[in-house]
Every structure is written in structure tokens, then in C-alpha cells.
Amino acid sequence: MLEKRIGIYIYFKQNKFIRQLKRYGHLIYVNKEKKYLLLYIYESDLPQTMEALNGLKYVSDVLVSEYPNIKREYGTENFESKDYRVI
């Protein structure tokens, strides 16, 4: 069975540390201007990885992605009856 993964955003101080941060998970995206990257890790490894990343001197902030908490199901409600009034 597939293990669930979660994305974490890591803000770093200099671009030269990107290569060192790649070993903590699967690197998805890097923004060199704003100095952050998106890394996917297994949910079971989240506490240990967060603790290790927060201990690094060149990491300024670590955020967990809110994507799992976003509602992705859209209902098909009939809004047309409310929009048009019969006179």
C-alpha cells in the first residue's frame, strides 16, 4: 500500500544550501529569488524531519502544507433560482 506523503515549505538563507536540503525528502520546487523550496516527505517521518530542519542554522522557517485540509469536493447546487427573479 502507498504511504501518505505531505509537502513542507522550507525557507533558507542562501541558495547554496539547496543541495543539502534535498536529502531530507523528494524535492519538487525551488524558488531562488524568494529562497524557499517545496519538499515531499512521508507523514510518518514528519516530526523527526521537522525537528532536524528547525535545528539547522541555514533554515529560517519550516511550514507544513495546508493542501490536505482544503476542501476539494464541489457540490452542484442550483443557484440560478436565487439569481433570477420572476416579476
PDB file of N, CA, C and O in Angstrom, chain B, residues numbered from 101:
ATOM      1  N   MET B 101       0.835  -1.182   0.000  1.00  0.00           N
ATOM      2  CA  MET B 101       0.000   0.000   0.000  1.00  0.00           C
ATOM      3  C   MET B 101       0.882   1.249   0.000  1.00  0.00           C
ATOM      4  O   MET B 101       1.974   1.258   0.569  1.00  0.00           O
ATOM      5  N   LEU B 102       0.394   2.275  -0.636  1.00  0.00           N
ATOM      6  CA  LEU B 102       1.153   3.518  -0.698  1.00  0.00           C
ATOM      7  C   LEU B 102       1.104   4.259   0.631  1.00  0.00           C
ATOM      8  O   LEU B 102       0.067   4.314   1.292  1.00  0.00           O
ATOM      9  N   GLU B 103       2.218   4.813   0.999  1.00  0.00           N
ATOM     10  CA  GLU B 103       2.304   5.575   2.225  1.00  0.00           C
ATOM     11  C   GLU B 103       1.976   7.038   1.924  1.00  0.00           C
ATOM     12  O   GLU B 103       2.390   7.565   0.891  1.00  0.00           O
ATOM     13  N   LYS B 104       1.247   7.686   2.804  1.00  0.00           N
ATOM     14  CA  LYS B 104       0.845   9.072   2.562  1.00  0.00           C
ATOM     15  C   LYS B 104       2.046  10.000   2.701  1.00  0.00           C
ATOM     16  O   LYS B 104       2.896   9.831   3.575  1.00  0.00           O
ATOM     17  N   ARG B 105       2.084  10.984   1.812  1.00  0.00           N
ATOM     18  CA  ARG B 105       3.154  11.976   1.852  1.00  0.00           C
ATOM     19  C   ARG B 105       2.548  13.349   2.070  1.00  0.00           C
ATOM     20  O   ARG B 105       1.368  13.579   1.808  1.00  0.00           O
ATOM     21  N   ILE B 106       3.381  14.254   2.554  1.00  0.00           N
ATOM     22  CA  ILE B 106       2.928  15.618   2.820  1.00  0.00           C
ATOM     23  C   ILE B 106       4.019  16.580   2.366  1.00  0.00           C
ATOM     24  O   ILE B 106       5.208  16.267   2.428  1.00  0.00           O
ATOM     25  N   GLY B 107       3.601  17.740   1.915  1.00  0.00           N
ATOM     26  CA  GLY B 107       4.548  18.747   1.452  1.00  0.00           C
ATOM     27  C   GLY B 107       4.940  19.697   2.571  1.00  0.00           C
ATOM     28  O   GLY B 107       4.104  20.089   3.385  1.00  0.00           O
ATOM     29  N   ILE B 108       6.210  20.063   2.607  1.00  0.00           N
ATOM     30  CA  ILE B 108       6.671  21.073   3.564  1.00  0.00           C
ATOM     31  C   ILE B 108       7.439  22.141   2.791  1.00  0.00           C
ATOM     32  O   ILE B 108       8.196  21.846   1.865  1.00  0.00           O
ATOM     33  N   TYR B 109       7.224  23.370   3.194  1.00  0.00           N
ATOM     34  CA  TYR B 109       7.927  24.501   2.606  1.00  0.00           C
ATOM     35  C   TYR B 109       9.069  24.873   3.534  1.00  0.00           C
ATOM     36  O   TYR B 109       8.868  25.073   4.732  1.00  0.00           O
ATOM     37  N   ILE B 110      10.256  24.965   2.981  1.00  0.00           N
ATOM     38  CA  ILE B 110      11.449  25.278   3.761  1.00  0.00           C
ATOM     39  C   ILE B 110      12.030  26.586   3.239  1.00  0.00           C
ATOM     40  O   ILE B 110      12.380  26.694   2.064  1.00  0.00           O
ATOM     41  N   TYR B 111      12.128  27.570   4.115  1.00  0.00           N
ATOM     42  CA  TYR B 111      12.751  28.846   3.777  1.00  0.00           C
ATOM     43  C   TYR B 111      14.195  28.813   4.256  1.00  0.00           C
ATOM     44  O   TYR B 111      14.462  28.506   5.418  1.00  0.00           O
ATOM     45  N   PHE B 112      15.119  29.128   3.364  1.00  0.00           N
ATOM     46  CA  PHE B 112      16.538  29.062   3.710  1.00  0.00           C
ATOM     47  C   PHE B 112      17.180  30.425   3.505  1.00  0.00           C
ATOM     48  O   PHE B 112      16.583  31.317   2.901  1.00  0.00           O
ATOM     49  N   LYS B 113      18.405  30.583   4.014  1.00  0.00           N
ATOM     50  CA  LYS B 113      19.069  31.887   3.995  1.00  0.00           C
ATOM     51  C   LYS B 113      19.887  32.126   2.746  1.00  0.00           C
ATOM     52  O   LYS B 113      19.976  33.264   2.285  1.00  0.00           O
ATOM     53  N   GLN B 114      20.491  31.088   2.179  1.00  0.00           N
ATOM     54  CA  GLN B 114      21.300  31.238   0.964  1.00  0.00           C
ATOM     55  C   GLN B 114      21.010  30.081   0.017  1.00  0.00           C
ATOM     56  O   GLN B 114      20.678  28.976   0.445  1.00  0.00           O
ATOM     57  N   ASN B 115      21.141  30.359  -1.280  1.00  0.00           N
ATOM     58  CA  ASN B 115      20.824  29.357  -2.289  1.00  0.00           C
ATOM     59  C   ASN B 115      21.793  28.183  -2.307  1.00  0.00           C
ATOM     60  O   ASN B 115      21.456  27.126  -2.840  1.00  0.00           O
ATOM     61  N   LYS B 116      22.955  28.333  -1.753  1.00  0.00           N
ATOM     62  CA  LYS B 116      23.934  27.242  -1.808  1.00  0.00           C
ATOM     63  C   LYS B 116      23.537  26.051  -0.933  1.00  0.00           C
ATOM     64  O   LYS B 116      24.167  24.996  -1.010  1.00  0.00           O
ATOM     65  N   PHE B 117      22.513  26.203  -0.110  1.00  0.00           N
ATOM     66  CA  PHE B 117      22.093  25.122   0.779  1.00  0.00           C
ATOM     67  C   PHE B 117      20.996  24.244   0.177  1.00  0.00           C
ATOM     68  O   PHE B 117      20.522  23.320   0.839  1.00  0.00           O
ATOM     69  N   ILE B 118      20.590  24.511  -1.053  1.00  0.00           N
ATOM     70  CA  ILE B 118      19.540  23.718  -1.696  1.00  0.00           C
ATOM     71  C   ILE B 118      19.963  22.258  -1.820  1.00  0.00           C
ATOM     72  O   ILE B 118      19.176  21.352  -1.548  1.00  0.00           O
ATOM     73  N   ARG B 119      21.178  22.041  -2.221  1.00  0.00           N
ATOM     74  CA  ARG B 119      21.680  20.680  -2.414  1.00  0.00           C
ATOM     75  C   ARG B 119      21.679  19.897  -1.105  1.00  0.00           C
ATOM     76  O   ARG B 119      21.410  18.695  -1.104  1.00  0.00           O
ATOM     77  N   GLN B 120      21.972  20.557  -0.003  1.00  0.00           N
ATOM     78  CA  GLN B 120      21.997  19.861   1.283  1.00  0.00           C
ATOM     79  C   GLN B 120      20.584  19.546   1.780  1.00  0.00           C
ATOM     80  O   GLN B 120      20.383  18.559   2.488  1.00  0.00           O
ATOM     81  N   LEU B 121      19.612  20.376   1.415  1.00  0.00           N
ATOM     82  CA  LEU B 121      18.236  20.143   1.853  1.00  0.00           C
ATOM     83  C   LEU B 121      17.538  19.045   1.055  1.00  0.00           C
ATOM     84  O   LEU B 121      16.515  18.517   1.491  1.00  0.00           O
ATOM     85  N   LYS B 122      18.084  18.696  -0.114  1.00  0.00           N
ATOM     86  CA  LYS B 122      17.470  17.659  -0.943  1.00  0.00           C
ATOM     87  C   LYS B 122      17.482  16.293  -0.287  1.00  0.00           C
ATOM     88  O   LYS B 122      16.649  15.453  -0.627  1.00  0.00           O
ATOM     89  N   ARG B 123      18.380  16.042   0.627  1.00  0.00           N
ATOM     90  CA  ARG B 123      18.480  14.703   1.216  1.00  0.00           C
ATOM     91  C   ARG B 123      17.385  14.425   2.250  1.00  0.00           C
ATOM     92  O   ARG B 123      17.262  13.296   2.723  1.00  0.00           O
ATOM     93  N   TYR B 124      16.591  15.435   2.605  1.00  0.00           N
ATOM     94  CA  TYR B 124      15.522  15.238   3.594  1.00  0.00           C
ATOM     95  C   TYR B 124      14.225  14.729   2.980  1.00  0.00           C
ATOM     96  O   TYR B 124      13.325  14.311   3.709  1.00  0.00           O
ATOM     97  N   GLY B 125      14.109  14.755   1.652  1.00  0.00           N
ATOM     98  CA  GLY B 125      12.885  14.275   1.007  1.00  0.00           C
ATOM     99  C   GLY B 125      12.972  14.425  -0.493  1.00  0.00           C
ATOM    100  O   GLY B 125      14.060  14.577  -1.051  1.00  0.00           O
ATOM    101  N   HIS B 126      11.824  14.383  -1.146  1.00  0.00           N
ATOM    102  CA  HIS B 126      11.732  14.493  -2.595  1.00  0.00           C
ATOM    103  C   HIS B 126      11.504  15.954  -2.972  1.00  0.00           C
ATOM    104  O   HIS B 126      10.451  16.523  -2.685  1.00  0.00           O
ATOM    105  N   LEU B 127      12.495  16.546  -3.613  1.00  0.00           N
ATOM    106  CA  LEU B 127      12.445  17.964  -3.972  1.00  0.00           C
ATOM    107  C   LEU B 127      11.503  18.164  -5.150  1.00  0.00           C
ATOM    108  O   LEU B 127      11.651  17.510  -6.183  1.00  0.00           O
ATOM    109  N   ILE B 128      10.535  19.064  -5.003  1.00  0.00           N
ATOM    110  CA  ILE B 128       9.541  19.321  -6.038  1.00  0.00           C
ATOM    111  C   ILE B 128       9.780  20.667  -6.710  1.00  0.00           C
ATOM    112  O   ILE B 128       9.776  20.750  -7.938  1.00  0.00           O
ATOM    113  N   TYR B 129       9.986  21.721  -5.928  1.00  0.00           N
ATOM    114  CA  TYR B 129      10.058  23.064  -6.483  1.00  0.00           C
ATOM    115  C   TYR B 129      11.039  23.905  -5.681  1.00  0.00           C
ATOM    116  O   TYR B 129      11.126  23.772  -4.460  1.00  0.00           O
ATOM    117  N   VAL B 130      11.782  24.777  -6.373  1.00  0.00           N
ATOM    118  CA  VAL B 130      12.706  25.702  -5.728  1.00  0.00           C
ATOM    119  C   VAL B 130      12.471  27.090  -6.296  1.00  0.00           C
ATOM    120  O   VAL B 130      12.418  27.263  -7.514  1.00  0.00           O
ATOM    121  N   ASN B 131      12.331  28.076  -5.427  1.00  0.00           N
ATOM    122  CA  ASN B 131      12.264  29.474  -5.829  1.00  0.00           C
ATOM    123  C   ASN B 131      13.515  30.152  -5.282  1.00  0.00           C
ATOM    124  O   ASN B 131      13.629  30.385  -4.079  1.00  0.00           O
ATOM    125  N   LYS B 132      14.444  30.464  -6.168  1.00  0.00           N
ATOM    126  CA  LYS B 132      15.720  31.025  -5.729  1.00  0.00           C
ATOM    127  C   LYS B 132      15.618  32.494  -5.367  1.00  0.00           C
ATOM    128  O   LYS B 132      16.418  32.985  -4.572  1.00  0.00           O
ATOM    129  N   GLU B 133      14.656  33.204  -5.929  1.00  0.00           N
ATOM    130  CA  GLU B 133      14.502  34.627  -5.596  1.00  0.00           C
ATOM    131  C   GLU B 133      13.931  34.821  -4.193  1.00  0.00           C
ATOM    132  O   GLU B 133      14.403  35.667  -3.433  1.00  0.00           O
ATOM    133  N   LYS B 134      12.909  34.028  -3.858  1.00  0.00           N
ATOM    134  CA  LYS B 134      12.285  34.146  -2.536  1.00  0.00           C
ATOM    135  C   LYS B 134      12.894  33.197  -1.517  1.00  0.00           C
ATOM    136  O   LYS B 134      12.538  33.228  -0.339  1.00  0.00           O
ATOM    137  N   LYS B 135      13.815  32.351  -1.973  1.00  0.00           N
ATOM    138  CA  LYS B 135      14.599  31.450  -1.128  1.00  0.00           C
ATOM    139  C   LYS B 135      13.733  30.484  -0.313  1.00  0.00           C
ATOM    140  O   LYS B 135      13.794  30.443   0.916  1.00  0.00           O
ATOM    141  N   TYR B 136      12.924  29.708  -1.045  1.00  0.00           N
ATOM    142  CA  TYR B 136      12.191  28.625  -0.403  1.00  0.00           C
ATOM    143  C   TYR B 136      12.101  27.455  -1.368  1.00  0.00           C
ATOM    144  O   TYR B 136      12.300  27.607  -2.574  1.00  0.00           O
ATOM    145  N   LEU B 137      11.798  26.286  -0.821  1.00  0.00           N
ATOM    146  CA  LEU B 137      11.612  25.102  -1.640  1.00  0.00           C
ATOM    147  C   LEU B 137      10.476  24.266  -1.085  1.00  0.00           C
ATOM    148  O   LEU B 137      10.120  24.367   0.090  1.00  0.00           O
ATOM    149  N   LEU B 138       9.909  23.433  -1.960  1.00  0.00           N
ATOM    150  CA  LEU B 138       8.847  22.511  -1.577  1.00  0.00           C
ATOM    151  C   LEU B 138       9.425  21.113  -1.604  1.00  0.00           C
ATOM    152  O   LEU B 138      10.009  20.678  -2.597  1.00  0.00           O
ATOM    153  N   LEU B 139       9.253  20.421  -0.498  1.00  0.00           N
ATOM    154  CA  LEU B 139       9.817  19.098  -0.326  1.00  0.00           C
ATOM    155  C   LEU B 139       8.701  18.162   0.115  1.00  0.00           C
ATOM    156  O   LEU B 139       7.935  18.506   1.015  1.00  0.00           O
ATOM    157  N   TYR B 140       8.593  16.982  -0.500  1.00  0.00           N
ATOM    158  CA  TYR B 140       7.622  15.983  -0.079  1.00  0.00           C
ATOM    159  C   TYR B 140       8.320  14.942   0.779  1.00  0.00           C
ATOM    160  O   TYR B 140       9.388  14.438   0.432  1.00  0.00           O
ATOM    161  N   ILE B 141       7.684  14.626   1.922  1.00  0.00           N
ATOM    162  CA  ILE B 141       8.197  13.598   2.826  1.00  0.00           C
ATOM    163  C   ILE B 141       7.037  12.700   3.251  1.00  0.00           C
ATOM    164  O   ILE B 141       5.873  13.056   3.063  1.00  0.00           O
ATOM    165  N   TYR B 142       7.351  11.545   3.819  1.00  0.00           N
ATOM    166  CA  TYR B 142       6.313  10.665   4.344  1.00  0.00           C
ATOM    167  C   TYR B 142       5.765  11.250   5.640  1.00  0.00           C
ATOM    168  O   TYR B 142       6.501  11.827   6.441  1.00  0.00           O
ATOM    169  N   GLU B 143       4.445  11.087   5.833  1.00  0.00           N
ATOM    170  CA  GLU B 143       3.814  11.637   7.033  1.00  0.00           C
ATOM    171  C   GLU B 143       4.362  11.016   8.306  1.00  0.00           C
ATOM    172  O   GLU B 143       4.388  11.677   9.344  1.00  0.00           O
ATOM    173  N   SER B 144       4.796   9.778   8.254  1.00  0.00           N
ATOM    174  CA  SER B 144       5.329   9.127   9.445  1.00  0.00           C
ATOM    175  C   SER B 144       6.671   9.732   9.864  1.00  0.00           C
ATOM    176  O   SER B 144       7.043   9.666  11.036  1.00  0.00           O
ATOM    177  N   ASP B 145       7.404  10.328   8.899  1.00  0.00           N
ATOM    178  CA  ASP B 145       8.703  10.941   9.195  1.00  0.00           C
ATOM    179  C   ASP B 145       8.601  12.429   9.509  1.00  0.00           C
ATOM    180  O   ASP B 145       9.624  13.080   9.724  1.00  0.00           O
ATOM    181  N   LEU B 146       7.400  12.977   9.539  1.00  0.00           N
ATOM    182  CA  LEU B 146       7.230  14.426   9.700  1.00  0.00           C
ATOM    183  C   LEU B 146       7.820  14.982  11.000  1.00  0.00           C
ATOM    184  O   LEU B 146       8.559  15.964  10.930  1.00  0.00           O
ATOM    185  N   PRO B 147       7.542  14.417  12.181  1.00  0.00           N
ATOM    186  CA  PRO B 147       8.107  15.016  13.407  1.00  0.00           C
ATOM    187  C   PRO B 147       9.633  15.022  13.444  1.00  0.00           C
ATOM    188  O   PRO B 147      10.242  16.013  13.848  1.00  0.00           O
ATOM    189  N   GLN B 148      10.256  13.911  13.022  1.00  0.00           N
ATOM    190  CA  GLN B 148      11.711  13.849  13.065  1.00  0.00           C
ATOM    191  C   GLN B 148      12.331  14.824  12.054  1.00  0.00           C
ATOM    192  O   GLN B 148      13.329  15.481  12.349  1.00  0.00           O
ATOM    193  N   THR B 149      11.734  14.911  10.872  1.00  0.00           N
ATOM    194  CA  THR B 149      12.263  15.801   9.845  1.00  0.00           C
ATOM    195  C   THR B 149      12.103  17.259  10.242  1.00  0.00           C
ATOM    196  O   THR B 149      13.015  18.059  10.033  1.00  0.00           O
ATOM    197  N   MET B 150      10.955  17.618  10.814  1.00  0.00           N
ATOM    198  CA  MET B 150      10.729  19.000  11.251  1.00  0.00           C
ATOM    199  C   MET B 150      11.728  19.390  12.339  1.00  0.00           C
ATOM    200  O   MET B 150      12.253  20.503  12.337  1.00  0.00           O
ATOM    201  N   GLU B 151      11.982  18.486  13.247  1.00  0.00           N
ATOM    202  CA  GLU B 151      12.934  18.760  14.327  1.00  0.00           C
ATOM    203  C   GLU B 151      14.345  18.937  13.774  1.00  0.00           C
ATOM    204  O   GLU B 151      15.085  19.819  14.211  1.00  0.00           O
ATOM    205  N   ALA B 152      14.711  18.098  12.817  1.00  0.00           N
ATOM    206  CA  ALA B 152      16.050  18.191  12.224  1.00  0.00           C
ATOM    207  C   ALA B 152      16.204  19.478  11.416  1.00  0.00           C
ATOM    208  O   ALA B 152      17.249  20.126  11.482  1.00  0.00           O
ATOM    209  N   LEU B 153      15.182  19.852  10.659  1.00  0.00           N
ATOM    210  CA  LEU B 153      15.262  21.055   9.830  1.00  0.00           C
ATOM    211  C   LEU B 153      15.270  22.329  10.668  1.00  0.00           C
ATOM    212  O   LEU B 153      15.975  23.284  10.341  1.00  0.00           O
ATOM    213  N   ASN B 154      14.493  22.347  11.741  1.00  0.00           N
ATOM    214  CA  ASN B 154      14.475  23.535  12.605  1.00  0.00           C
ATOM    215  C   ASN B 154      15.795  23.721  13.341  1.00  0.00           C
ATOM    216  O   ASN B 154      16.101  24.828  13.783  1.00  0.00           O
ATOM    217  N   GLY B 155      16.568  22.674  13.477  1.00  0.00           N
ATOM    218  CA  GLY B 155      17.861  22.769  14.144  1.00  0.00           C
ATOM    219  C   GLY B 155      18.982  23.279  13.254  1.00  0.00           C
ATOM    220  O   GLY B 155      20.056  23.616  13.751  1.00  0.00           O
ATOM    221  N   LEU B 156      18.752  23.343  11.949  1.00  0.00           N
ATOM    222  CA  LEU B 156      19.790  23.803  11.025  1.00  0.00           C
ATOM    223  C   LEU B 156      19.923  25.319  11.053  1.00  0.00           C
ATOM    224  O   LEU B 156      18.923  26.031  11.143  1.00  0.00           O
ATOM    225  N   LYS B 157      21.144  25.808  10.978  1.00  0.00           N
ATOM    226  CA  LYS B 157      21.394  27.255  11.056  1.00  0.00           C
ATOM    227  C   LYS B 157      20.950  27.990   9.801  1.00  0.00           C
ATOM    228  O   LYS B 157      20.550  29.152   9.868  1.00  0.00           O
ATOM    229  N   TYR B 158      21.020  27.321   8.662  1.00  0.00           N
ATOM    230  CA  TYR B 158      20.706  27.995   7.407  1.00  0.00           C
ATOM    231  C   TYR B 158      19.224  27.913   7.036  1.00  0.00           C
ATOM    232  O   TYR B 158      18.839  28.404   5.975  1.00  0.00           O
ATOM    233  N   VAL B 159      18.393  27.315   7.869  1.00  0.00           N
ATOM    234  CA  VAL B 159      16.952  27.260   7.641  1.00  0.00           C
ATOM    235  C   VAL B 159      16.291  28.321   8.504  1.00  0.00           C
ATOM    236  O   VAL B 159      16.461  28.337   9.723  1.00  0.00           O
ATOM    237  N   SER B 160      15.531  29.214   7.862  1.00  0.00           N
ATOM    238  CA  SER B 160      14.886  30.286   8.621  1.00  0.00           C
ATOM    239  C   SER B 160      13.468  29.923   9.055  1.00  0.00           C
ATOM    240  O   SER B 160      13.017  30.383  10.103  1.00  0.00           O
ATOM    241  N   ASP B 161      12.744  29.096   8.263  1.00  0.00           N
ATOM    242  CA  ASP B 161      11.372  28.742   8.632  1.00  0.00           C
ATOM    243  C   ASP B 161      10.978  27.449   7.927  1.00  0.00           C
ATOM    244  O   ASP B 161      11.439  27.166   6.821  1.00  0.00           O
ATOM    245  N   VAL B 162      10.119  26.667   8.582  1.00  0.00           N
ATOM    246  CA  VAL B 162       9.601  25.428   8.004  1.00  0.00           C
ATOM    247  C   VAL B 162       8.093  25.434   8.203  1.00  0.00           C
ATOM    248  O   VAL B 162       7.612  25.568   9.328  1.00  0.00           O
ATOM    249  N   LEU B 163       7.339  25.287   7.097  1.00  0.00           N
ATOM    250  CA  LEU B 163       5.879  25.282   7.150  1.00  0.00           C
ATOM    251  C   LEU B 163       5.346  24.002   6.536  1.00  0.00           C
ATOM    252  O   LEU B 163       5.866  23.527   5.527  1.00  0.00           O
ATOM    253  N   VAL B 164       4.309  23.443   7.143  1.00  0.00           N
ATOM    254  CA  VAL B 164       3.653  22.260   6.600  1.00  0.00           C
ATOM    255  C   VAL B 164       2.561  22.723   5.651  1.00  0.00           C
ATOM    256  O   VAL B 164       1.834  23.671   5.948  1.00  0.00           O
ATOM    257  N   SER B 165       2.444  22.056   4.509  1.00  0.00           N
ATOM    258  CA  SER B 165       1.456  22.421   3.506  1.00  0.00           C
ATOM    259  C   SER B 165       0.038  22.220   4.026  1.00  0.00           C
ATOM    260  O   SER B 165      -0.242  21.248   4.728  1.00  0.00           O
ATOM    261  N   GLU B 166      -0.850  23.139   3.679  1.00  0.00           N
ATOM    262  CA  GLU B 166      -2.248  23.057   4.093  1.00  0.00           C
ATOM    263  C   GLU B 166      -3.112  22.356   3.059  1.00  0.00           C
ATOM    264  O   GLU B 166      -4.334  22.328   3.205  1.00  0.00           O
ATOM    265  N   TYR B 167      -2.519  21.793   2.029  1.00  0.00           N
ATOM    266  CA  TYR B 167      -3.275  21.154   0.957  1.00  0.00           C
ATOM    267  C   TYR B 167      -4.202  20.037   1.437  1.00  0.00           C
ATOM    268  O   TYR B 167      -5.322  19.943   0.936  1.00  0.00           O
ATOM    269  N   PRO B 168      -3.789  19.180   2.390  1.00  0.00           N
ATOM    270  CA  PRO B 168      -4.718  18.124   2.831  1.00  0.00           C
ATOM    271  C   PRO B 168      -5.964  18.673   3.521  1.00  0.00           C
ATOM    272  O   PRO B 168      -6.978  17.980   3.588  1.00  0.00           O
ATOM    273  N   ASN B 169      -5.910  19.902   4.036  1.00  0.00           N
ATOM    274  CA  ASN B 169      -7.043  20.473   4.762  1.00  0.00           C
ATOM    275  C   ASN B 169      -8.017  21.234   3.867  1.00  0.00           C
ATOM    276  O   ASN B 169      -9.077  21.655   4.331  1.00  0.00           O
ATOM    277  N   ILE B 170      -7.676  21.416   2.596  1.00  0.00           N
ATOM    278  CA  ILE B 170      -8.525  22.180   1.683  1.00  0.00           C
ATOM    279  C   ILE B 170      -9.638  21.282   1.160  1.00  0.00           C
ATOM    280  O   ILE B 170      -9.409  20.132   0.784  1.00  0.00           O
ATOM    281  N   LYS B 171     -10.838  21.828   1.145  1.00  0.00           N
ATOM    282  CA  LYS B 171     -11.986  21.097   0.623  1.00  0.00           C
ATOM    283  C   LYS B 171     -11.859  20.987  -0.896  1.00  0.00           C
ATOM    284  O   LYS B 171     -11.720  21.994  -1.589  1.00  0.00           O
ATOM    285  N   ARG B 172     -11.908  19.749  -1.406  1.00  0.00           N
ATOM    286  CA  ARG B 172     -11.744  19.535  -2.841  1.00  0.00           C
ATOM    287  C   ARG B 172     -12.992  18.944  -3.493  1.00  0.00           C
ATOM    288  O   ARG B 172     -12.943  18.524  -4.649  1.00  0.00           O
ATOM    289  N   GLU B 173     -14.089  18.906  -2.780  1.00  0.00           N
ATOM    290  CA  GLU B 173     -15.346  18.411  -3.330  1.00  0.00           C
ATOM    291  C   GLU B 173     -16.285  19.587  -3.511  1.00  0.00           C
ATOM    292  O   GLU B 173     -16.531  20.359  -2.584  1.00  0.00           O
ATOM    293  N   TYR B 174     -16.798  19.705  -4.710  1.00  0.00           N
ATOM    294  CA  TYR B 174     -17.673  20.816  -5.031  1.00  0.00           C
ATOM    295  C   TYR B 174     -19.068  20.278  -5.310  1.00  0.00           C
ATOM    296  O   TYR B 174     -19.252  19.367  -6.117  1.00  0.00           O
ATOM    297  N   GLY B 175     -20.035  20.855  -4.634  1.00  0.00           N
ATOM    298  CA  GLY B 175     -21.410  20.419  -4.823  1.00  0.00           C
ATOM    299  C   GLY B 175     -22.022  21.081  -6.041  1.00  0.00           C
ATOM    300  O   GLY B 175     -21.533  22.099  -6.530  1.00  0.00           O
ATOM    301  N   THR B 176     -23.091  20.489  -6.517  1.00  0.00           N
ATOM    302  CA  THR B 176     -23.798  21.061  -7.659  1.00  0.00           C
ATOM    303  C   THR B 176     -25.121  21.631  -7.160  1.00  0.00           C
ATOM    304  O   THR B 176     -26.174  21.017  -7.325  1.00  0.00           O
ATOM    305  N   GLU B 177     -25.055  22.788  -6.561  1.00  0.00           N
ATOM    306  CA  GLU B 177     -26.253  23.439  -6.061  1.00  0.00           C
ATOM    307  C   GLU B 177     -26.843  24.301  -7.163  1.00  0.00           C
ATOM    308  O   GLU B 177     -26.134  24.760  -8.059  1.00  0.00           O
ATOM    309  N   ASN B 178     -28.132  24.510  -7.087  1.00  0.00           N
ATOM    310  CA  ASN B 178     -28.830  25.290  -8.097  1.00  0.00           C
ATOM    311  C   ASN B 178     -28.931  26.733  -7.614  1.00  0.00           C
ATOM    312  O   ASN B 178     -29.823  27.073  -6.836  1.00  0.00           O
ATOM    313  N   PHE B 179     -28.013  27.580  -8.080  1.00  0.00           N
ATOM    314  CA  PHE B 179     -28.014  28.982  -7.688  1.00  0.00           C
ATOM    315  C   PHE B 179     -28.822  29.853  -8.637  1.00  0.00           C
ATOM    316  O   PHE B 179     -29.051  31.026  -8.344  1.00  0.00           O
ATOM    317  N   GLU B 180     -29.263  29.301  -9.778  1.00  0.00           N
ATOM    318  CA  GLU B 180     -29.976  30.118 -10.751  1.00  0.00           C
ATOM    319  C   GLU B 180     -31.324  30.576 -10.230  1.00  0.00           C
ATOM    320  O   GLU B 180     -31.770  31.672 -10.570  1.00  0.00           O
ATOM    321  N   SER B 181     -31.977  29.778  -9.425  1.00  0.00           N
ATOM    322  CA  SER B 181     -33.283  30.193  -8.912  1.00  0.00           C
ATOM    323  C   SER B 181     -33.172  31.396  -7.988  1.00  0.00           C
ATOM    324  O   SER B 181     -34.122  32.171  -7.882  1.00  0.00           O
ATOM    325  N   LYS B 182     -32.062  31.570  -7.329  1.00  0.00           N
ATOM    326  CA  LYS B 182     -31.849  32.722  -6.450  1.00  0.00           C
ATOM    327  C   LYS B 182     -31.430  33.957  -7.240  1.00  0.00           C
ATOM    328  O   LYS B 182     -31.687  35.082  -6.812  1.00  0.00           O
ATOM    329  N   ASP B 183     -30.783  33.754  -8.397  1.00  0.00           N
ATOM    330  CA  ASP B 183     -30.263  34.870  -9.164  1.00  0.00           C
ATOM    331  C   ASP B 183     -31.341  35.575  -9.985  1.00  0.00           C
ATOM    332  O   ASP B 183     -31.325  36.799 -10.120  1.00  0.00           O
ATOM    333  N   TYR B 184     -32.269  34.804 -10.528  1.00  0.00           N
ATOM    334  CA  TYR B 184     -33.280  35.390 -11.403  1.00  0.00           C
ATOM    335  C   TYR B 184     -34.605  35.461 -10.668  1.00  0.00           C
ATOM    336  O   TYR B 184     -35.094  34.475 -10.116  1.00  0.00           O
ATOM    337  N   ARG B 185     -35.169  36.659 -10.681  1.00  0.00           N
ATOM    338  CA  ARG B 185     -36.449  36.866 -10.008  1.00  0.00           C
ATOM    339  C   ARG B 185     -37.564  36.918 -11.043  1.00  0.00           C
ATOM    340  O   ARG B 185     -37.418  37.523 -12.106  1.00  0.00           O
ATOM    341  N   VAL B 186     -38.644  36.295 -10.726  1.00  0.00           N
ATOM    342  CA  VAL B 186     -39.814  36.326 -11.595  1.00  0.00           C
ATOM    343  C   VAL B 186     -40.676  37.502 -11.161  1.00  0.00           C
ATOM    344  O   VAL B 186     -41.094  37.597 -10.008  1.00  0.00           O
ATOM    345  N   ILE B 187     -40.930  38.392 -12.106  1.00  0.00           N
ATOM    346  CA  ILE B 187     -41.728  39.595 -11.766  1.00  0.00           C
ATOM    347  C   ILE B 187     -43.134  39.446 -12.281  1.00  0.00           C
ATOM    348  O   ILE B 187     -43.957  40.343 -12.099  1.00  0.00           O
TER     349      ILE B 187
END
